Amino acid sequence: MASTAAFQPTAYFAVYGASKTFVLNFSLALRHE
């Protein structure tokens, strides 16, 4: 489960937000397989 950081960019948290976006999209891709 990803947090809202996957949807809302925040200053100085680019890597954190990117990792949350990856987790969200990766889990969605696994669900569709």
mmCIF file of the N, C-alpha and C atoms, coordinates in Angstrom:
data_MODEL
# 
_entry.id   MODEL 
# 
loop_
_atom_site.group_PDB 
_atom_site.id 
_atom_site.type_symbol 
_atom_site.label_atom_id 
_atom_site.label_alt_id 
_atom_site.label_comp_id 
_atom_site.label_asym_id 
_atom_site.label_entity_id 
_atom_site.label_seq_id 
_atom_site.pdbx_PDB_ins_code 
_atom_site.Cartn_x 
_atom_site.Cartn_y 
_atom_site.Cartn_z 
_atom_site.occupancy 
_atom_site.B_iso_or_equiv 
_atom_site.pdbx_formal_charge 
_atom_site.auth_seq_id 
_atom_site.auth_comp_id 
_atom_site.auth_asym_id 
_atom_site.auth_atom_id 
_atom_site.pdbx_PDB_model_num 
ATOM 1  N N  . MET A 1 1  ? 0.845  -1.172  0.000   1.00 0.00 ? 1  MET A N  1 
ATOM 2  C CA . MET A 1 1  ? 0.000  0.000   0.000   1.00 0.00 ? 1  MET A CA 1 
ATOM 3  C C  . MET A 1 1  ? 0.893  1.238   0.000   1.00 0.00 ? 1  MET A C  1 
ATOM 4  N N  . ALA A 1 2  ? 0.613  2.147   -0.872  1.00 0.00 ? 2  ALA A N  1 
ATOM 5  C CA . ALA A 1 2  ? 1.392  3.377   -0.962  1.00 0.00 ? 2  ALA A CA 1 
ATOM 6  C C  . ALA A 1 2  ? 0.640  4.522   -0.291  1.00 0.00 ? 2  ALA A C  1 
ATOM 7  N N  . SER A 1 3  ? 1.390  5.491   0.142   1.00 0.00 ? 3  SER A N  1 
ATOM 8  C CA . SER A 1 3  ? 0.776  6.637   0.808   1.00 0.00 ? 3  SER A CA 1 
ATOM 9  C C  . SER A 1 3  ? 0.427  7.716   -0.214  1.00 0.00 ? 3  SER A C  1 
ATOM 10 N N  . THR A 1 4  ? -0.063 8.839   0.261   1.00 0.00 ? 4  THR A N  1 
ATOM 11 C CA . THR A 1 4  ? -0.406 9.942   -0.637  1.00 0.00 ? 4  THR A CA 1 
ATOM 12 C C  . THR A 1 4  ? 0.831  10.573  -1.254  1.00 0.00 ? 4  THR A C  1 
ATOM 13 N N  . ALA A 1 5  ? 2.019  10.235  -0.773  1.00 0.00 ? 5  ALA A N  1 
ATOM 14 C CA . ALA A 1 5  ? 3.254  10.750  -1.374  1.00 0.00 ? 5  ALA A CA 1 
ATOM 15 C C  . ALA A 1 5  ? 3.391  10.298  -2.820  1.00 0.00 ? 5  ALA A C  1 
ATOM 16 N N  . ALA A 1 6  ? 2.710  9.237   -3.192  1.00 0.00 ? 6  ALA A N  1 
ATOM 17 C CA . ALA A 1 6  ? 2.749  8.770   -4.575  1.00 0.00 ? 6  ALA A CA 1 
ATOM 18 C C  . ALA A 1 6  ? 1.974  9.695   -5.501  1.00 0.00 ? 6  ALA A C  1 
ATOM 19 N N  . PHE A 1 7  ? 1.093  10.497  -4.970  1.00 0.00 ? 7  PHE A N  1 
ATOM 20 C CA . PHE A 1 7  ? 0.235  11.344  -5.793  1.00 0.00 ? 7  PHE A CA 1 
ATOM 21 C C  . PHE A 1 7  ? 0.546  12.824  -5.696  1.00 0.00 ? 7  PHE A C  1 
ATOM 22 N N  . GLN A 1 8  ? 1.152  13.267  -4.605  1.00 0.00 ? 8  GLN A N  1 
ATOM 23 C CA . GLN A 1 8  ? 1.387  14.687  -4.396  1.00 0.00 ? 8  GLN A CA 1 
ATOM 24 C C  . GLN A 1 8  ? 2.876  14.953  -4.212  1.00 0.00 ? 8  GLN A C  1 
ATOM 25 N N  . PRO A 1 9  ? 3.506  15.634  -5.188  1.00 0.00 ? 9  PRO A N  1 
ATOM 26 C CA . PRO A 1 9  ? 4.933  15.919  -5.052  1.00 0.00 ? 9  PRO A CA 1 
ATOM 27 C C  . PRO A 1 9  ? 5.206  16.880  -3.901  1.00 0.00 ? 9  PRO A C  1 
ATOM 28 N N  . THR A 1 10 ? 6.274  16.643  -3.187  1.00 0.00 ? 10 THR A N  1 
ATOM 29 C CA . THR A 1 10 ? 6.652  17.460  -2.042  1.00 0.00 ? 10 THR A CA 1 
ATOM 30 C C  . THR A 1 10 ? 8.125  17.825  -2.169  1.00 0.00 ? 10 THR A C  1 
ATOM 31 N N  . ALA A 1 11 ? 8.435  19.048  -1.853  1.00 0.00 ? 11 ALA A N  1 
ATOM 32 C CA . ALA A 1 11 ? 9.827  19.498  -1.938  1.00 0.00 ? 11 ALA A CA 1 
ATOM 33 C C  . ALA A 1 11 ? 10.716 18.671  -1.015  1.00 0.00 ? 11 ALA A C  1 
ATOM 34 N N  . TYR A 1 12 ? 11.913 18.347  -1.509  1.00 0.00 ? 12 TYR A N  1 
ATOM 35 C CA . TYR A 1 12 ? 12.937 17.603  -0.766  1.00 0.00 ? 12 TYR A CA 1 
ATOM 36 C C  . TYR A 1 12 ? 12.563 16.147  -0.486  1.00 0.00 ? 12 TYR A C  1 
ATOM 37 N N  . PHE A 1 13 ? 11.509 15.645  -1.086  1.00 0.00 ? 13 PHE A N  1 
ATOM 38 C CA . PHE A 1 13 ? 11.114 14.250  -0.902  1.00 0.00 ? 13 PHE A CA 1 
ATOM 39 C C  . PHE A 1 13 ? 10.932 13.555  -2.251  1.00 0.00 ? 13 PHE A C  1 
ATOM 40 N N  . ALA A 1 14 ? 11.749 13.934  -3.237  1.00 0.00 ? 14 ALA A N  1 
ATOM 41 C CA . ALA A 1 14 ? 11.593 13.384  -4.585  1.00 0.00 ? 14 ALA A CA 1 
ATOM 42 C C  . ALA A 1 14 ? 11.832 11.880  -4.605  1.00 0.00 ? 14 ALA A C  1 
ATOM 43 N N  . VAL A 1 15 ? 12.883 11.417  -3.943  1.00 0.00 ? 15 VAL A N  1 
ATOM 44 C CA . VAL A 1 15 ? 13.194 9.986   -3.953  1.00 0.00 ? 15 VAL A CA 1 
ATOM 45 C C  . VAL A 1 15 ? 12.131 9.213   -3.188  1.00 0.00 ? 15 VAL A C  1 
ATOM 46 N N  . TYR A 1 16 ? 11.678 9.746   -2.079  1.00 0.00 ? 16 TYR A N  1 
ATOM 47 C CA . TYR A 1 16 ? 10.630 9.090   -1.296  1.00 0.00 ? 16 TYR A CA 1 
ATOM 48 C C  . TYR A 1 16 ? 9.344  8.980   -2.114  1.00 0.00 ? 16 TYR A C  1 
ATOM 49 N N  . GLY A 1 17 ? 8.953  10.070  -2.754  1.00 0.00 ? 17 GLY A N  1 
ATOM 50 C CA . GLY A 1 17 ? 7.748  10.048  -3.576  1.00 0.00 ? 17 GLY A CA 1 
ATOM 51 C C  . GLY A 1 17 ? 7.876  9.110   -4.760  1.00 0.00 ? 17 GLY A C  1 
ATOM 52 N N  . ALA A 1 18 ? 9.067  9.079   -5.364  1.00 0.00 ? 18 ALA A N  1 
ATOM 53 C CA . ALA A 1 18 ? 9.289  8.182   -6.498  1.00 0.00 ? 18 ALA A CA 1 
ATOM 54 C C  . ALA A 1 18 ? 9.207  6.726   -6.073  1.00 0.00 ? 18 ALA A C  1 
ATOM 55 N N  . SER A 1 19 ? 9.738  6.411   -4.899  1.00 0.00 ? 19 SER A N  1 
ATOM 56 C CA . SER A 1 19 ? 9.673  5.019   -4.437  1.00 0.00 ? 19 SER A CA 1 
ATOM 57 C C  . SER A 1 19 ? 8.236  4.620   -4.117  1.00 0.00 ? 19 SER A C  1 
ATOM 58 N N  . LYS A 1 20 ? 7.469  5.531   -3.575  1.00 0.00 ? 20 LYS A N  1 
ATOM 59 C CA . LYS A 1 20 ? 6.060  5.233   -3.299  1.00 0.00 ? 20 LYS A CA 1 
ATOM 60 C C  . LYS A 1 20 ? 5.279  5.050   -4.594  1.00 0.00 ? 20 LYS A C  1 
ATOM 61 N N  . THR A 1 21 ? 5.594  5.866   -5.611  1.00 0.00 ? 21 THR A N  1 
ATOM 62 C CA . THR A 1 21 ? 4.940  5.710   -6.903  1.00 0.00 ? 21 THR A CA 1 
ATOM 63 C C  . THR A 1 21 ? 5.291  4.368   -7.526  1.00 0.00 ? 21 THR A C  1 
ATOM 64 N N  . PHE A 1 22 ? 6.564  3.960   -7.385  1.00 0.00 ? 22 PHE A N  1 
ATOM 65 C CA . PHE A 1 22 ? 6.976  2.653   -7.899  1.00 0.00 ? 22 PHE A CA 1 
ATOM 66 C C  . PHE A 1 22 ? 6.205  1.536   -7.214  1.00 0.00 ? 22 PHE A C  1 
ATOM 67 N N  . VAL A 1 23 ? 6.099  1.590   -5.897  1.00 0.00 ? 23 VAL A N  1 
ATOM 68 C CA . VAL A 1 23 ? 5.388  0.543   -5.154  1.00 0.00 ? 23 VAL A CA 1 
ATOM 69 C C  . VAL A 1 23 ? 3.933  0.476   -5.601  1.00 0.00 ? 23 VAL A C  1 
ATOM 70 N N  . LEU A 1 24 ? 3.316  1.618   -5.769  1.00 0.00 ? 24 LEU A N  1 
ATOM 71 C CA . LEU A 1 24 ? 1.918  1.658   -6.199  1.00 0.00 ? 24 LEU A CA 1 
ATOM 72 C C  . LEU A 1 24 ? 1.756  1.040   -7.584  1.00 0.00 ? 24 LEU A C  1 
ATOM 73 N N  . ASN A 1 25 ? 2.561  1.484   -8.542  1.00 0.00 ? 25 ASN A N  1 
ATOM 74 C CA . ASN A 1 25 ? 2.421  0.989   -9.910  1.00 0.00 ? 25 ASN A CA 1 
ATOM 75 C C  . ASN A 1 25 ? 2.856  -0.460  -10.047 1.00 0.00 ? 25 ASN A C  1 
ATOM 76 N N  . PHE A 1 26 ? 3.869  -0.877  -9.316  1.00 0.00 ? 26 PHE A N  1 
ATOM 77 C CA . PHE A 1 26 ? 4.313  -2.263  -9.369  1.00 0.00 ? 26 PHE A CA 1 
ATOM 78 C C  . PHE A 1 26 ? 3.240  -3.190  -8.811  1.00 0.00 ? 26 PHE A C  1 
ATOM 79 N N  . SER A 1 27 ? 2.611  -2.793  -7.715  1.00 0.00 ? 27 SER A N  1 
ATOM 80 C CA . SER A 1 27 ? 1.560  -3.634  -7.142  1.00 0.00 ? 27 SER A CA 1 
ATOM 81 C C  . SER A 1 27 ? 0.339  -3.693  -8.062  1.00 0.00 ? 27 SER A C  1 
ATOM 82 N N  . LEU A 1 28 ? 0.037  -2.596  -8.744  1.00 0.00 ? 28 LEU A N  1 
ATOM 83 C CA . LEU A 1 28 ? -1.064 -2.625  -9.712  1.00 0.00 ? 28 LEU A CA 1 
ATOM 84 C C  . LEU A 1 28 ? -0.734 -3.549  -10.881 1.00 0.00 ? 28 LEU A C  1 
ATOM 85 N N  . ALA A 1 29 ? 0.510  -3.524  -11.342 1.00 0.00 ? 29 ALA A N  1 
ATOM 86 C CA . ALA A 1 29 ? 0.914  -4.397  -12.443 1.00 0.00 ? 29 ALA A CA 1 
ATOM 87 C C  . ALA A 1 29 ? 0.833  -5.862  -12.028 1.00 0.00 ? 29 ALA A C  1 
ATOM 88 N N  . LEU A 1 30 ? 1.261  -6.167  -10.823 1.00 0.00 ? 30 LEU A N  1 
ATOM 89 C CA . LEU A 1 30 ? 1.174  -7.546  -10.342 1.00 0.00 ? 30 LEU A CA 1 
ATOM 90 C C  . LEU A 1 30 ? -0.269 -8.003  -10.223 1.00 0.00 ? 30 LEU A C  1 
ATOM 91 N N  . ARG A 1 31 ? -1.130 -7.095  -9.820  1.00 0.00 ? 31 ARG A N  1 
ATOM 92 C CA . ARG A 1 31 ? -2.545 -7.440  -9.681  1.00 0.00 ? 31 ARG A CA 1 
ATOM 93 C C  . ARG A 1 31 ? -3.171 -7.782  -11.028 1.00 0.00 ? 31 ARG A C  1 
ATOM 94 N N  . HIS A 1 32 ? -2.709 -7.116  -12.088 1.00 0.00 ? 32 HIS A N  1 
ATOM 95 C CA . HIS A 1 32 ? -3.276 -7.348  -13.418 1.00 0.00 ? 32 HIS A CA 1 
ATOM 96 C C  . HIS A 1 32 ? -2.705 -8.580  -14.100 1.00 0.00 ? 32 HIS A C  1 
ATOM 97 N N  . GLU A 1 33 ? -1.639 -9.139  -13.574 1.00 0.00 ? 33 GLU A N  1 
ATOM 98 C CA . GLU A 1 33 ? -1.049 -10.331 -14.204 1.00 0.00 ? 33 GLU A CA 1 
ATOM 99 C C  . GLU A 1 33 ? -1.802 -11.583 -13.835 1.00 0.00 ? 33 GLU A C  1 
# 
